[in-house]
Amino acid sequence: MTTAQKFPGLDSRAIIETRAAVHAYARVLGDWLKSCRRKRKHWWHARLRPSLTGLTTGVANARIDFELQLNLRENQLYGRTSDGAKLAEVLQGQPASKLARSIAD
């Protein structure tokens, strides 16, 4: 009797690289969220939340309200502001600093 393998084998190096990239991108979003909120004793209020497709800042109340979302299903960063501006950036393994610059622009 043979057993069928239900899942393909995983490349452990690819998982490590992916985890590091997602962590770096999430830190960029968290830093934007943190920079727009009032300082408090603890920063638990400045966290990312899970969304249906990845991670989101939720609506951040700032000079211009905004929301940033890491869509891990589509490998995209989406952003939108209360004044109607939109951002869509493909995540292709670029450094987190480049992602931060594109958000700032």
C-alpha positions as CSV (number, residue, x, y, z in Angstrom):
1,M,0.0,0.0,0.0
2,T,1.4,3.4,-1.0
3,T,0.6,6.6,0.7
4,A,0.0,9.8,-1.4
5,Q,1.8,12.9,-0.3
6,K,-0.8,15.6,0.0
7,F,1.5,18.6,0.2
8,P,4.6,19.4,-1.8
9,G,7.9,19.5,0.0
10,L,8.9,22.9,1.4
11,D,12.2,24.6,0.8
12,S,13.4,25.8,4.3
13,R,15.6,28.5,2.8
14,A,12.6,30.0,0.9
15,I,10.5,30.0,4.0
16,I,13.2,31.9,5.9
17,E,13.6,34.5,3.2
18,T,9.8,34.9,2.9
19,R,9.4,35.3,6.7
20,A,12.2,37.9,6.7
21,A,10.6,39.9,3.9
22,V,7.2,39.9,5.4
23,H,8.6,40.9,8.7
24,A,10.6,43.8,7.2
25,Y,7.5,45.0,5.2
26,A,5.3,44.8,8.3
27,R,7.8,46.9,10.2
28,V,7.5,49.6,7.6
29,L,3.7,49.7,7.9
30,G,4.0,49.6,11.7
31,D,6.5,52.5,11.7
32,W,4.1,54.6,9.5
33,L,1.3,53.8,11.9
34,K,3.4,54.7,14.9
35,S,4.6,58.0,13.4
36,C,1.0,59.1,13.0
37,R,-0.3,58.3,16.4
38,R,0.2,60.3,19.7
39,K,3.0,58.9,21.9
40,R,1.8,56.8,24.7
41,K,3.5,54.9,27.5
42,H,2.9,51.6,25.7
43,W,2.7,51.1,21.9
44,W,0.2,48.3,21.9
45,H,-2.3,50.5,20.1
46,A,0.1,50.8,17.1
47,R,-0.1,47.3,15.8
48,L,-1.0,45.7,12.5
49,R,-4.2,43.7,12.3
50,P,-4.9,40.6,10.2
51,S,-7.0,41.1,7.2
52,L,-8.6,38.6,4.8
53,T,-5.6,38.8,2.5
54,G,-2.7,39.7,4.8
55,L,-2.0,42.5,7.3
56,T,-3.5,46.0,7.6
57,T,-3.0,49.1,9.7
58,G,-6.7,49.7,9.8
59,V,-7.8,53.3,9.4
60,A,-5.2,55.5,11.0
61,N,-6.4,58.9,12.1
62,A,-3.7,61.4,11.1
63,R,-3.6,64.8,9.4
64,I,-5.0,62.8,6.4
65,D,-6.6,59.6,7.4
66,F,-5.1,56.5,5.7
67,E,-5.0,52.8,5.6
68,L,-2.1,50.6,4.4
69,Q,-2.5,46.9,3.6
70,L,0.0,44.1,2.8
71,N,-1.9,41.8,0.5
72,L,0.1,38.6,0.8
73,R,-2.2,36.7,-1.6
74,E,-1.4,39.1,-4.5
75,N,2.1,40.3,-3.4
76,Q,0.9,43.9,-3.3
77,L,1.0,46.8,-0.9
78,Y,-2.2,48.8,-1.1
79,G,-2.8,52.2,0.4
80,R,-5.6,54.7,0.4
81,T,-6.3,58.1,2.0
82,S,-9.4,59.9,3.0
83,D,-8.9,62.4,0.3
84,G,-9.1,59.7,-2.4
85,A,-5.4,59.1,-3.1
86,K,-4.5,55.5,-3.8
87,L,-1.2,53.5,-3.8
88,A,-0.5,50.1,-5.3
89,E,3.1,48.7,-5.1
90,V,4.1,45.2,-6.3
91,L,6.1,43.4,-3.7
92,Q,9.0,41.8,-5.6
93,G,11.6,41.3,-2.9
94,Q,12.7,44.9,-2.9
95,P,14.3,46.2,0.3
96,A,12.0,47.5,3.0
97,S,13.7,51.0,2.6
98,K,12.5,51.1,-1.0
99,L,9.0,50.2,0.1
100,A,9.1,53.0,2.7
101,R,10.2,55.5,0.1
102,S,7.4,54.6,-2.2
103,I,4.9,55.1,0.6
104,A,6.4,58.4,1.4
105,D,6.2,59.6,-2.2
